[in-house]
């Protein structure tokens, strides 16, 4: 997931990317996270605190959906 783009990807899109990655790496060796931290938003990246929260909530939802809790 991009931490530099304010667009919040859909759960299904991220799950599809994980499924594609399993062609190369076993699911148990994969993880989901934002591409980098949000600290770089101070210069030029227009992502609000609400957008950051939405991205982190997306990480949690996708992780629960793919790996369970």
mmCIF file as Biopython writes it, N, C-alpha, C and O atoms, coordinates in Angstrom:
data_model
#
loop_
_atom_site.group_PDB
_atom_site.id
_atom_site.type_symbol
_atom_site.label_atom_id
_atom_site.label_alt_id
_atom_site.label_comp_id
_atom_site.label_asym_id
_atom_site.label_entity_id
_atom_site.label_seq_id
_atom_site.pdbx_PDB_ins_code
_atom_site.Cartn_x
_atom_site.Cartn_y
_atom_site.Cartn_z
_atom_site.occupancy
_atom_site.B_iso_or_equiv
_atom_site.auth_seq_id
_atom_site.auth_asym_id
_atom_site.pdbx_PDB_model_num
ATOM 1   N N  . UNK A ? 1  ? 0.838   -1.163  0.000  1.0 0.0 1  A 1 
ATOM 2   C CA . UNK A ? 1  ? 0.000   0.000   0.000  1.0 0.0 1  A 1 
ATOM 3   C C  . UNK A ? 1  ? 0.887   1.231   0.000  1.0 0.0 1  A 1 
ATOM 4   O O  . UNK A ? 1  ? 1.926   1.268   0.658  1.0 0.0 1  A 1 
ATOM 5   N N  . UNK A ? 2  ? 0.471   2.213   -0.729 1.0 0.0 2  A 1 
ATOM 6   C CA . UNK A ? 2  ? 1.262   3.427   -0.807 1.0 0.0 2  A 1 
ATOM 7   C C  . UNK A ? 2  ? 0.965   4.343   0.381  1.0 0.0 2  A 1 
ATOM 8   O O  . UNK A ? 2  ? -0.194  4.631   0.681  1.0 0.0 2  A 1 
ATOM 9   N N  . UNK A ? 3  ? 2.009   4.789   1.040  1.0 0.0 3  A 1 
ATOM 10  C CA . UNK A ? 3  ? 1.829   5.767   2.114  1.0 0.0 3  A 1 
ATOM 11  C C  . UNK A ? 3  ? 2.043   7.175   1.576  1.0 0.0 3  A 1 
ATOM 12  O O  . UNK A ? 3  ? 1.964   8.138   2.339  1.0 0.0 3  A 1 
ATOM 13  N N  . UNK A ? 4  ? 2.308   7.315   0.299  1.0 0.0 4  A 1 
ATOM 14  C CA . UNK A ? 4  ? 2.536   8.618   -0.305 1.0 0.0 4  A 1 
ATOM 15  C C  . UNK A ? 4  ? 1.339   9.108   -1.123 1.0 0.0 4  A 1 
ATOM 16  O O  . UNK A ? 4  ? 1.278   10.280  -1.495 1.0 0.0 4  A 1 
ATOM 17  N N  . UNK A ? 5  ? 0.398   8.221   -1.400 1.0 0.0 5  A 1 
ATOM 18  C CA . UNK A ? 5  ? -0.763  8.551   -2.199 1.0 0.0 5  A 1 
ATOM 19  C C  . UNK A ? 5  ? -1.989  8.548   -1.292 1.0 0.0 5  A 1 
ATOM 20  O O  . UNK A ? 5  ? -2.210  7.572   -0.575 1.0 0.0 5  A 1 
ATOM 21  N N  . UNK A ? 6  ? -2.789  9.609   -1.302 1.0 0.0 6  A 1 
ATOM 22  C CA . UNK A ? 6  ? -3.955  9.649   -0.409 1.0 0.0 6  A 1 
ATOM 23  C C  . UNK A ? 6  ? -5.047  8.641   -0.769 1.0 0.0 6  A 1 
ATOM 24  O O  . UNK A ? 6  ? -5.919  8.368   0.057  1.0 0.0 6  A 1 
ATOM 25  N N  . UNK A ? 7  ? -5.021  8.084   -1.975 1.0 0.0 7  A 1 
ATOM 26  C CA . UNK A ? 7  ? -6.023  7.100   -2.365 1.0 0.0 7  A 1 
ATOM 27  C C  . UNK A ? 7  ? -5.891  5.853   -1.496 1.0 0.0 7  A 1 
ATOM 28  O O  . UNK A ? 7  ? -4.810  5.275   -1.382 1.0 0.0 7  A 1 
ATOM 29  N N  . UNK A ? 8  ? -6.997  5.447   -0.887 1.0 0.0 8  A 1 
ATOM 30  C CA . UNK A ? 8  ? -6.996  4.232   -0.078 1.0 0.0 8  A 1 
ATOM 31  C C  . UNK A ? 8  ? -7.414  3.076   -0.985 1.0 0.0 8  A 1 
ATOM 32  O O  . UNK A ? 8  ? -8.532  3.044   -1.499 1.0 0.0 8  A 1 
ATOM 33  N N  . UNK A ? 9  ? -6.510  2.143   -1.167 1.0 0.0 9  A 1 
ATOM 34  C CA . UNK A ? 9  ? -6.763  1.000   -2.024 1.0 0.0 9  A 1 
ATOM 35  C C  . UNK A ? 9  ? -7.902  0.162   -1.456 1.0 0.0 9  A 1 
ATOM 36  O O  . UNK A ? 9  ? -8.189  0.235   -0.262 1.0 0.0 9  A 1 
ATOM 37  N N  . UNK A ? 10 ? -8.548  -0.628  -2.298 1.0 0.0 10 A 1 
ATOM 38  C CA . UNK A ? 10 ? -9.622  -1.486  -1.799 1.0 0.0 10 A 1 
ATOM 39  C C  . UNK A ? 10 ? -9.023  -2.744  -1.157 1.0 0.0 10 A 1 
ATOM 40  O O  . UNK A ? 10 ? -7.915  -3.165  -1.489 1.0 0.0 10 A 1 
ATOM 41  N N  . UNK A ? 11 ? -9.776  -3.319  -0.245 1.0 0.0 11 A 1 
ATOM 42  C CA . UNK A ? 11 ? -9.358  -4.568  0.389  1.0 0.0 11 A 1 
ATOM 43  C C  . UNK A ? 11 ? -9.097  -5.628  -0.681 1.0 0.0 11 A 1 
ATOM 44  O O  . UNK A ? 11 ? -8.091  -6.335  -0.638 1.0 0.0 11 A 1 
ATOM 45  N N  . UNK A ? 12 ? -10.019 -5.727  -1.642 1.0 0.0 12 A 1 
ATOM 46  C CA . UNK A ? 12 ? -9.891  -6.748  -2.686 1.0 0.0 12 A 1 
ATOM 47  C C  . UNK A ? 12 ? -8.626  -6.560  -3.523 1.0 0.0 12 A 1 
ATOM 48  O O  . UNK A ? 12 ? -7.983  -7.537  -3.906 1.0 0.0 12 A 1 
ATOM 49  N N  . UNK A ? 13 ? -8.274  -5.320  -3.806 1.0 0.0 13 A 1 
ATOM 50  C CA . UNK A ? 13 ? -7.064  -5.056  -4.587 1.0 0.0 13 A 1 
ATOM 51  C C  . UNK A ? 13 ? -5.819  -5.559  -3.853 1.0 0.0 13 A 1 
ATOM 52  O O  . UNK A ? 13 ? -4.940  -6.171  -4.460 1.0 0.0 13 A 1 
ATOM 53  N N  . UNK A ? 14 ? -5.750  -5.302  -2.565 1.0 0.0 14 A 1 
ATOM 54  C CA . UNK A ? 14 ? -4.585  -5.736  -1.789 1.0 0.0 14 A 1 
ATOM 55  C C  . UNK A ? 14 ? -4.562  -7.254  -1.683 1.0 0.0 14 A 1 
ATOM 56  O O  . UNK A ? 14 ? -3.501  -7.866  -1.803 1.0 0.0 14 A 1 
ATOM 57  N N  . UNK A ? 15 ? -5.711  -7.866  -1.460 1.0 0.0 15 A 1 
ATOM 58  C CA . UNK A ? 15 ? -5.777  -9.331  -1.387 1.0 0.0 15 A 1 
ATOM 59  C C  . UNK A ? 15 ? -5.318  -9.943  -2.717 1.0 0.0 15 A 1 
ATOM 60  O O  . UNK A ? 15 ? -4.607  -10.947 -2.728 1.0 0.0 15 A 1 
ATOM 61  N N  . UNK A ? 16 ? -5.725  -9.338  -3.827 1.0 0.0 16 A 1 
ATOM 62  C CA . UNK A ? 16 ? -5.277  -9.825  -5.146 1.0 0.0 16 A 1 
ATOM 63  C C  . UNK A ? 16 ? -3.755  -9.761  -5.276 1.0 0.0 16 A 1 
ATOM 64  O O  . UNK A ? 16 ? -3.133  -10.682 -5.805 1.0 0.0 16 A 1 
ATOM 65  N N  . UNK A ? 17 ? -3.162  -8.675  -4.792 1.0 0.0 17 A 1 
ATOM 66  C CA . UNK A ? 17 ? -1.700  -8.549  -4.848 1.0 0.0 17 A 1 
ATOM 67  C C  . UNK A ? 17 ? -1.021  -9.620  -4.001 1.0 0.0 17 A 1 
ATOM 68  O O  . UNK A ? 17 ? 0.009   -10.171 -4.389 1.0 0.0 17 A 1 
ATOM 69  N N  . UNK A ? 18 ? -1.601  -9.905  -2.856 1.0 0.0 18 A 1 
ATOM 70  C CA . UNK A ? 18 ? -1.037  -10.959 -2.000 1.0 0.0 18 A 1 
ATOM 71  C C  . UNK A ? 18 ? -1.145  -12.301 -2.710 1.0 0.0 18 A 1 
ATOM 72  O O  . UNK A ? 18 ? -0.197  -13.087 -2.717 1.0 0.0 18 A 1 
ATOM 73  N N  . UNK A ? 19 ? -2.305  -12.558 -3.306 1.0 0.0 19 A 1 
ATOM 74  C CA . UNK A ? 19 ? -2.482  -13.820 -4.035 1.0 0.0 19 A 1 
ATOM 75  C C  . UNK A ? 19 ? -1.479  -13.939 -5.181 1.0 0.0 19 A 1 
ATOM 76  O O  . UNK A ? 19 ? -0.949  -15.024 -5.420 1.0 0.0 19 A 1 
ATOM 77  N N  . UNK A ? 20 ? -1.211  -12.857 -5.886 1.0 0.0 20 A 1 
ATOM 78  C CA . UNK A ? 20 ? -0.211  -12.872 -6.959 1.0 0.0 20 A 1 
ATOM 79  C C  . UNK A ? 20 ? 1.180   -13.172 -6.404 1.0 0.0 20 A 1 
ATOM 80  O O  . UNK A ? 20 ? 1.955   -13.904 -7.020 1.0 0.0 20 A 1 
ATOM 81  N N  . UNK A ? 21 ? 1.487   -12.613 -5.258 1.0 0.0 21 A 1 
ATOM 82  C CA . UNK A ? 21 ? 2.805   -12.829 -4.649 1.0 0.0 21 A 1 
ATOM 83  C C  . UNK A ? 21 ? 3.019   -14.276 -4.243 1.0 0.0 21 A 1 
ATOM 84  O O  . UNK A ? 21 ? 4.155   -14.749 -4.205 1.0 0.0 21 A 1 
ATOM 85  N N  . UNK A ? 22 ? 1.931   -14.989 -3.938 1.0 0.0 22 A 1 
ATOM 86  C CA . UNK A ? 22 ? 2.083   -16.388 -3.518 1.0 0.0 22 A 1 
ATOM 87  C C  . UNK A ? 22 ? 2.576   -17.288 -4.650 1.0 0.0 22 A 1 
ATOM 88  O O  . UNK A ? 22 ? 2.927   -18.443 -4.412 1.0 0.0 22 A 1 
ATOM 89  N N  . UNK A ? 23 ? 2.605   -16.775 -5.860 1.0 0.0 23 A 1 
ATOM 90  C CA . UNK A ? 23 ? 3.202   -17.533 -6.970 1.0 0.0 23 A 1 
ATOM 91  C C  . UNK A ? 23 ? 4.720   -17.617 -6.804 1.0 0.0 23 A 1 
ATOM 92  O O  . UNK A ? 23 ? 5.372   -18.470 -7.405 1.0 0.0 23 A 1 
ATOM 93  N N  . UNK A ? 24 ? 5.269   -16.728 -5.988 1.0 0.0 24 A 1 
ATOM 94  C CA . UNK A ? 24 ? 6.718   -16.647 -5.810 1.0 0.0 24 A 1 
ATOM 95  C C  . UNK A ? 24 ? 7.186   -16.929 -4.387 1.0 0.0 24 A 1 
ATOM 96  O O  . UNK A ? 24 ? 8.304   -17.398 -4.169 1.0 0.0 24 A 1 
ATOM 97  N N  . UNK A ? 25 ? 6.314   -16.638 -3.423 1.0 0.0 25 A 1 
ATOM 98  C CA . UNK A ? 25 ? 6.669   -16.764 -2.000 1.0 0.0 25 A 1 
ATOM 99  C C  . UNK A ? 25 ? 5.486   -17.402 -1.278 1.0 0.0 25 A 1 
ATOM 100 O O  . UNK A ? 25 ? 4.345   -17.006 -1.514 1.0 0.0 25 A 1 
ATOM 101 N N  . UNK A ? 26 ? 5.730   -18.381 -0.404 1.0 0.0 26 A 1 
ATOM 102 C CA . UNK A ? 26 ? 4.624   -18.982 0.354  1.0 0.0 26 A 1 
ATOM 103 C C  . UNK A ? 26 ? 3.898   -17.931 1.214  1.0 0.0 26 A 1 
ATOM 104 O O  . UNK A ? 26 ? 4.522   -17.012 1.745  1.0 0.0 26 A 1 
ATOM 105 N N  . UNK A ? 27 ? 2.595   -18.081 1.339  1.0 0.0 27 A 1 
ATOM 106 C CA . UNK A ? 27 ? 1.783   -17.131 2.090  1.0 0.0 27 A 1 
ATOM 107 C C  . UNK A ? 27 ? 2.313   -16.902 3.499  1.0 0.0 27 A 1 
ATOM 108 O O  . UNK A ? 27 ? 2.299   -15.776 3.994  1.0 0.0 27 A 1 
ATOM 109 N N  . UNK A ? 28 ? 2.779   -17.965 4.144  1.0 0.0 28 A 1 
ATOM 110 C CA . UNK A ? 28 ? 3.261   -17.806 5.527  1.0 0.0 28 A 1 
ATOM 111 C C  . UNK A ? 28 ? 4.534   -16.954 5.628  1.0 0.0 28 A 1 
ATOM 112 O O  . UNK A ? 28 ? 4.942   -16.584 6.729  1.0 0.0 28 A 1 
ATOM 113 N N  . UNK A ? 29 ? 5.156   -16.645 4.502  1.0 0.0 29 A 1 
ATOM 114 C CA . UNK A ? 29 ? 6.351   -15.793 4.514  1.0 0.0 29 A 1 
ATOM 115 C C  . UNK A ? 29 ? 6.047   -14.367 4.078  1.0 0.0 29 A 1 
ATOM 116 O O  . UNK A ? 29 ? 6.949   -13.533 4.003  1.0 0.0 29 A 1 
ATOM 117 N N  . UNK A ? 30 ? 4.791   -14.085 3.792  1.0 0.0 30 A 1 
ATOM 118 C CA . UNK A ? 30 ? 4.385   -12.752 3.346  1.0 0.0 30 A 1 
ATOM 119 C C  . UNK A ? 30 ? 3.804   -11.948 4.492  1.0 0.0 30 A 1 
ATOM 120 O O  . UNK A ? 30 ? 3.411   -12.496 5.522  1.0 0.0 30 A 1 
ATOM 121 N N  . UNK A ? 31 ? 3.759   -10.648 4.297  1.0 0.0 31 A 1 
ATOM 122 C CA . UNK A ? 31 ? 3.167   -9.728  5.268  1.0 0.0 31 A 1 
ATOM 123 C C  . UNK A ? 31 ? 2.533   -8.584  4.495  1.0 0.0 31 A 1 
ATOM 124 O O  . UNK A ? 31 ? 2.749   -8.452  3.290  1.0 0.0 31 A 1 
ATOM 125 N N  . UNK A ? 32 ? 1.774   -7.780  5.162  1.0 0.0 32 A 1 
ATOM 126 C CA . UNK A ? 32 ? 1.162   -6.618  4.528  1.0 0.0 32 A 1 
ATOM 127 C C  . UNK A ? 32 ? 1.486   -5.394  5.369  1.0 0.0 32 A 1 
ATOM 128 O O  . UNK A ? 32 ? 1.401   -5.418  6.597  1.0 0.0 32 A 1 
ATOM 129 N N  . UNK A ? 33 ? 1.864   -4.315  4.670  1.0 0.0 33 A 1 
ATOM 130 C CA . UNK A ? 33 ? 2.169   -3.054  5.350  1.0 0.0 33 A 1 
ATOM 131 C C  . UNK A ? 33 ? 2.158   -1.939  4.324  1.0 0.0 33 A 1 
ATOM 132 O O  . UNK A ? 33 ? 2.077   -2.188  3.122  1.0 0.0 33 A 1 
ATOM 133 N N  . UNK A ? 34 ? 2.240   -0.717  4.802  1.0 0.0 34 A 1 
ATOM 134 C CA . UNK A ? 34 ? 2.399   0.412   3.893  1.0 0.0 34 A 1 
ATOM 135 C C  . UNK A ? 34 ? 3.828   0.375   3.361  1.0 0.0 34 A 1 
ATOM 136 O O  . UNK A ? 34 ? 4.714   -0.179  4.012  1.0 0.0 34 A 1 
ATOM 137 N N  . UNK A ? 35 ? 4.061   0.956   2.187  1.0 0.0 35 A 1 
ATOM 138 C CA . UNK A ? 35 ? 5.371   0.868   1.561  1.0 0.0 35 A 1 
ATOM 139 C C  . UNK A ? 35 ? 6.463   1.499   2.413  1.0 0.0 35 A 1 
ATOM 140 O O  . UNK A ? 35 ? 7.604   1.038   2.393  1.0 0.0 35 A 1 
ATOM 141 N N  . UNK A ? 36 ? 6.132   2.538   3.152  1.0 0.0 36 A 1 
ATOM 142 C CA . UNK A ? 36 ? 7.096   3.163   4.062  1.0 0.0 36 A 1 
ATOM 143 C C  . UNK A ? 36 ? 6.293   3.912   5.111  1.0 0.0 36 A 1 
ATOM 144 O O  . UNK A ? 36 ? 5.064   3.936   5.064  1.0 0.0 36 A 1 
ATOM 145 N N  . UNK A ? 37 ? 6.976   4.507   6.031  1.0 0.0 37 A 1 
ATOM 146 C CA . UNK A ? 37 ? 6.267   5.227   7.088  1.0 0.0 37 A 1 
ATOM 147 C C  . UNK A ? 37 ? 5.596   6.483   6.569  1.0 0.0 37 A 1 
ATOM 148 O O  . UNK A ? 37 ? 5.773   6.851   5.408  1.0 0.0 37 A 1 
ATOM 149 N N  . UNK A ? 38 ? 4.843   7.129   7.405  1.0 0.0 38 A 1 
ATOM 150 C CA . UNK A ? 38 ? 4.135   8.341   7.023  1.0 0.0 38 A 1 
ATOM 151 C C  . UNK A ? 38 ? 4.951   9.600   7.301  1.0 0.0 38 A 1 
ATOM 152 O O  . UNK A ? 38 ? 4.477   10.702  7.021  1.0 0.0 38 A 1 
ATOM 153 N N  . UNK A ? 39 ? 6.148   9.473   7.836  1.0 0.0 39 A 1 
ATOM 154 C CA . UNK A ? 39 ? 6.952   10.640  8.181  1.0 0.0 39 A 1 
ATOM 155 C C  . UNK A ? 39 ? 7.281   11.485  6.958  1.0 0.0 39 A 1 
ATOM 156 O O  . UNK A ? 39 ? 7.472   12.696  7.071  1.0 0.0 39 A 1 
ATOM 157 N N  . UNK A ? 40 ? 7.349   10.854  5.796  1.0 0.0 40 A 1 
ATOM 158 C CA . UNK A ? 40 ? 7.701   11.593  4.592  1.0 0.0 40 A 1 
ATOM 159 C C  . UNK A ? 40 ? 6.556   12.481  4.094  1.0 0.0 40 A 1 
ATOM 160 O O  . UNK A ? 40 ? 6.703   13.160  3.078  1.0 0.0 40 A 1 
ATOM 161 N N  . UNK A ? 41 ? 5.427   12.482  4.792  1.0 0.0 41 A 1 
ATOM 162 C CA . UNK A ? 41 ? 4.291   13.293  4.349  1.0 0.0 41 A 1 
ATOM 163 C C  . UNK A ? 41 ? 4.530   14.772  4.597  1.0 0.0 41 A 1 
ATOM 164 O O  . UNK A ? 41 ? 3.831   15.607  4.022  1.0 0.0 41 A 1 
ATOM 165 N N  . UNK A ? 42 ? 5.503   15.122  5.441  1.0 0.0 42 A 1 
ATOM 166 C CA . UNK A ? 42 ? 5.726   16.520  5.762  1.0 0.0 42 A 1 
ATOM 167 C C  . UNK A ? 42 ? 6.153   17.324  4.536  1.0 0.0 42 A 1 
ATOM 168 O O  . UNK A ? 42 ? 5.931   18.534  4.490  1.0 0.0 42 A 1 
ATOM 169 N N  . UNK A ? 43 ? 6.754   16.683  3.556  1.0 0.0 43 A 1 
ATOM 170 C CA . UNK A ? 43 ? 7.237   17.416  2.385  1.0 0.0 43 A 1 
ATOM 171 C C  . UNK A ? 43 ? 6.634   16.840  1.105  1.0 0.0 43 A 1 
ATOM 172 O O  . UNK A ? 43 ? 7.126   15.848  0.567  1.0 0.0 43 A 1 
ATOM 173 N N  . UNK A ? 44 ? 5.587   17.460  0.638  1.0 0.0 44 A 1 
ATOM 174 C CA . UNK A ? 44 ? 5.078   17.131  -0.673 1.0 0.0 44 A 1 
ATOM 175 C C  . UNK A ? 44 ? 4.051   16.017  -0.761 1.0 0.0 44 A 1 
ATOM 176 O O  . UNK A ? 44 ? 3.375   15.918  -1.784 1.0 0.0 44 A 1 
ATOM 177 N N  . UNK A ? 45 ? 3.897   15.195  0.220  1.0 0.0 45 A 1 
ATOM 178 C CA . UNK A ? 45 ? 2.906   14.128  0.170  1.0 0.0 45 A 1 
ATOM 179 C C  . UNK A ? 45 ? 1.650   14.597  0.882  1.0 0.0 45 A 1 
ATOM 180 O O  . UNK A ? 45 ? 1.676   14.943  2.064  1.0 0.0 45 A 1 
ATOM 181 N N  . UNK A ? 46 ? 0.570   14.602  0.155  1.0 0.0 46 A 1 
ATOM 182 C CA . UNK A ? 46 ? -0.670  15.131  0.694  1.0 0.0 46 A 1 
ATOM 183 C C  . UNK A ? 46 ? -1.562  14.020  1.229  1.0 0.0 46 A 1 
ATOM 184 O O  . UNK A ? 46 ? -2.540  13.630  0.592  1.0 0.0 46 A 1 
ATOM 185 N N  . UNK A ? 47 ? -1.213  13.523  2.392  1.0 0.0 47 A 1 
ATOM 186 C CA . UNK A ? 47 ? -2.062  12.520  3.042  1.0 0.0 47 A 1 
ATOM 187 C C  . UNK A ? 47 ? -2.374  13.019  4.446  1.0 0.0 47 A 1 
ATOM 188 O O  . UNK A ? 47 ? -1.476  13.319  5.233  1.0 0.0 47 A 1 
ATOM 189 N N  . UNK A ? 48 ? -3.633  13.099  4.732  1.0 0.0 48 A 1 
ATOM 190 C CA . UNK A ? 48 ? -4.095  13.646  6.003  1.0 0.0 48 A 1 
ATOM 191 C C  . UNK A ? 48 ? -3.954  12.601  7.116  1.0 0.0 48 A 1 
ATOM 192 O O  . UNK A ? 48 ? -3.761  11.418  6.839  1.0 0.0 48 A 1 
ATOM 193 N N  . UNK A ? 49 ? -4.049  13.041  8.363  1.0 0.0 49 A 1 
ATOM 194 C CA . UNK A ? 49 ? -4.079  12.070  9.461  1.0 0.0 49 A 1 
ATOM 195 C C  . UNK A ? 49 ? -5.225  11.069  9.301  1.0 0.0 49 A 1 
ATOM 196 O O  . UNK A ? 49 ? -5.068  9.895   9.636  1.0 0.0 49 A 1 
ATOM 197 N N  . UNK A ? 50 ? -6.372  11.520  8.794  1.0 0.0 50 A 1 
ATOM 198 C CA . UNK A ? 50 ? -7.495  10.612  8.571  1.0 0.0 50 A 1 
ATOM 199 C C  . UNK A ? 50 ? -7.149  9.589   7.494  1.0 0.0 50 A 1 
ATOM 200 O O  . UNK A ? 50 ? -7.508  8.417   7.607  1.0 0.0 50 A 1 
ATOM 201 N N  . UNK A ? 51 ? -6.449  10.033  6.446  1.0 0.0 51 A 1 
ATOM 202 C CA . UNK A ? 51 ? -6.012  9.125   5.391  1.0 0.0 51 A 1 
ATOM 203 C C  . UNK A ? 51 ? -5.021  8.099   5.910  1.0 0.0 51 A 1 
ATOM 204 O O  . UNK A ? 51 ? -5.058  6.931   5.522  1.0 0.0 51 A 1 
ATOM 205 N N  . UNK A ? 52 ? -4.127  8.547   6.795  1.0 0.0 52 A 1 
ATOM 206 C CA . UNK A ? 52 ? -3.162  7.622   7.405  1.0 0.0 52 A 1 
ATOM 207 C C  . UNK A ? 52 ? -3.899  6.564   8.221  1.0 0.0 52 A 1 
ATOM 208 O O  . UNK A ? 52 ? -3.586  5.375   8.148  1.0 0.0 52 A 1 
ATOM 209 N N  . UNK A ? 53 ? -4.876  7.011   8.992  1.0 0.0 53 A 1 
ATOM 210 C CA . UNK A ? 53 ? -5.668  6.067   9.797  1.0 0.0 53 A 1 
ATOM 211 C C  . UNK A ? 53 ? -6.383  5.065   8.901  1.0 0.0 53 A 1 
ATOM 212 O O  . UNK A ? 53 ? -6.407  3.872   9.202  1.0 0.0 53 A 1 
ATOM 213 N N  . UNK A ? 54 ? -6.964  5.540   7.800  1.0 0.0 54 A 1 
ATOM 214 C CA . UNK A ? 54 ? -7.680  4.657   6.880  1.0 0.0 54 A 1 
ATOM 215 C C  . UNK A ? 54 ? -6.735  3.611   6.290  1.0 0.0 54 A 1 
ATOM 216 O O  . UNK A ? 54 ? -7.116  2.453   6.124  1.0 0.0 54 A 1 
ATOM 217 N N  . UNK A ? 55 ? -5.510  4.015   5.975  1.0 0.0 55 A 1 
ATOM 218 C CA . UNK A ? 55 ? -4.537  3.065   5.428  1.0 0.0 55 A 1 
ATOM 219 C C  . UNK A ? 55 ? -4.163  2.020   6.479  1.0 0.0 55 A 1 
ATOM 220 O O  . UNK A ? 55 ? -4.054  0.836   6.161  1.0 0.0 55 A 1 
ATOM 221 N N  . UNK A ? 56 ? -3.968  2.442   7.708  1.0 0.0 56 A 1 
ATOM 222 C CA . UNK A ? 56 ? -3.615  1.496   8.770  1.0 0.0 56 A 1 
ATOM 223 C C  . UNK A ? 56 ? -4.782  0.554   9.072  1.0 0.0 56 A 1 
ATOM 224 O O  . UNK A ? 56 ? -4.569  -0.627  9.348  1.0 0.0 56 A 1 
ATOM 225 N N  . UNK A ? 57 ? -5.996  1.064   9.022  1.0 0.0 57 A 1 
ATOM 226 C CA . UNK A ? 57 ? -7.163  0.193   9.209  1.0 0.0 57 A 1 
ATOM 227 C C  . UNK A ? 57 ? -7.254  -0.822  8.077  1.0 0.0 57 A 1 
ATOM 228 O O  . UNK A ? 57 ? -7.633  -1.971  8.302  1.0 0.0 57 A 1 
ATOM 229 N N  . UNK A ? 58 ? -6.911  -0.407  6.865  1.0 0.0 58 A 1 
ATOM 230 C CA . UNK A ? 58 ? -6.883  -1.318  5.724  1.0 0.0 58 A 1 
ATOM 231 C C  . UNK A ? 58 ? -5.871  -2.439  5.953  1.0 0.0 58 A 1 
ATOM 232 O O  . UNK A ? 58 ? -6.156  -3.602  5.666  1.0 0.0 58 A 1 
ATOM 233 N N  . UNK A ? 59 ? -4.707  -2.098  6.462  1.0 0.0 59 A 1 
ATOM 234 C CA . UNK A ? 59 ? -3.696  -3.117  6.778  1.0 0.0 59 A 1 
ATOM 235 C C  . UNK A ? 59 ? -4.281  -4.150  7.724  1.0 0.0 59 A 1 
ATOM 236 O O  . UNK A ? 59 ? -4.134  -5.351  7.499  1.0 0.0 59 A 1 
ATOM 237 N N  . UNK A ? 60 ? -4.944  -3.693  8.784  1.0 0.0 60 A 1 
ATOM 238 C CA . UNK A ? 60 ? -5.522  -4.614  9.762  1.0 0.0 60 A 1 
ATOM 239 C C  . UNK A ? 60 ? -6.616  -5.489  9.176  1.0 0.0 60 A 1 
ATOM 240 O O  . UNK A ? 60 ? -6.657  -6.692  9.431  1.0 0.0 60 A 1 
ATOM 241 N N  . UNK A ? 61 ? -7.501  -4.892  8.394  1.0 0.0 61 A 1 
ATOM 242 C CA . UNK A ? 61 ? -8.596  -5.674  7.786  1.0 0.0 61 A 1 
ATOM 243 C C  . UNK A ? 61 ? -8.063  -6.743  6.845  1.0 0.0 61 A 1 
ATOM 244 O O  . UNK A ? 61 ? -8.500  -7.894  6.883  1.0 0.0 61 A 1 
ATOM 245 N N  . UNK A ? 62 ? -7.111  -6.351  5.997  1.0 0.0 62 A 1 
ATOM 246 C CA . UNK A ? 62 ? -6.559  -7.306  5.039  1.0 0.0 62 A 1 
ATOM 247 C C  . UNK A ? 62 ? -5.808  -8.419  5.757  1.0 0.0 62 A 1 
ATOM 248 O O  . UNK A ? 62 ? -5.937  -9.589  5.396  1.0 0.0 62 A 1 
ATOM 249 N N  . UNK A ? 63 ? -5.027  -8.064  6.765  1.0 0.0 63 A 1 
ATOM 250 C CA . UNK A ? 63 ? -4.293  -9.088  7.519  1.0 0.0 63 A 1 
ATOM 251 C C  . UNK A ? 63 ? -5.261  -10.076 8.160  1.0 0.0 63 A 1 
ATOM 252 O O  . UNK A ? 63 ? -5.021  -11.283 8.120  1.0 0.0 63 A 1 
ATOM 253 N N  . UNK A ? 64 ? -6.337  -9.591  8.743  1.0 0.0 64 A 1 
ATOM 254 C CA . UNK A ? 64 ? -7.342  -10.491 9.339  1.0 0.0 64 A 1 
ATOM 255 C C  . UNK A ? 64 ? -7.988  -11.374 8.274  1.0 0.0 64 A 1 
ATOM 256 O O  . UNK A ? 64 ? -8.214  -12.564 8.489  1.0 0.0 64 A 1 
ATOM 257 N N  . UNK A ? 65 ? -8.275  -10.784 7.150  1.0 0.0 65 A 1 
ATOM 258 C CA . UNK A ? 65 ? -8.931  -11.537 6.067  1.0 0.0 65 A 1 
ATOM 259 C C  . UNK A ? 65 ? -8.017  -12.636 5.499  1.0 0.0 65 A 1 
ATOM 260 O O  . UNK A ? 65 ? -8.472  -13.747 5.225  1.0 0.0 65 A 1 
ATOM 261 N N  . UNK A ? 66 ? -6.758  -12.323 5.331  1.0 0.0 66 A 1 
ATOM 262 C CA . UNK A ? 66 ? -5.829  -13.270 4.698  1.0 0.0 66 A 1 
ATOM 263 C C  . UNK A ? 66 ? -5.264  -14.272 5.687  1.0 0.0 66 A 1 
ATOM 264 O O  . UNK A ? 66 ? -5.205  -15.466 5.394  1.0 0.0 66 A 1 
ATOM 265 N N  . UNK A ? 67 ? -4.847  -13.804 6.856  1.0 0.0 67 A 1 
ATOM 266 C CA . UNK A ? 67 ? -4.151  -14.687 7.809  1.0 0.0 67 A 1 
ATOM 267 C C  . UNK A ? 67 ? -4.990  -15.012 9.054  1.0 0.0 67 A 1 
ATOM 268 O O  . UNK A ? 67 ? -4.593  -15.857 9.857  1.0 0.0 67 A 1 
ATOM 269 N N  . UNK A ? 68 ? -6.136  -14.357 9.221  1.0 0.0 68 A 1 
ATOM 270 C CA . UNK A ? 68 ? -6.938  -14.577 10.426 1.0 0.0 68 A 1 
ATOM 271 C C  . UNK A ? 68 ? -6.305  -13.910 11.622 1.0 0.0 68 A 1 
ATOM 272 O O  . UNK A ? 68 ? -5.176  -13.426 11.544 1.0 0.0 68 A 1 
ATOM 273 N N  . UNK A ? 69 ? -7.014  -13.881 12.714 1.0 0.0 69 A 1 
ATOM 274 C CA . UNK A ? 69 ? -6.444  -13.219 13.903 1.0 0.0 69 A 1 
ATOM 275 C C  . UNK A ? 69 ? -6.122  -14.203 14.977 1.0 0.0 69 A 1 
ATOM 276 O O  . UNK A ? 69 ? -5.637  -13.819 16.041 1.0 0.0 69 A 1 
#
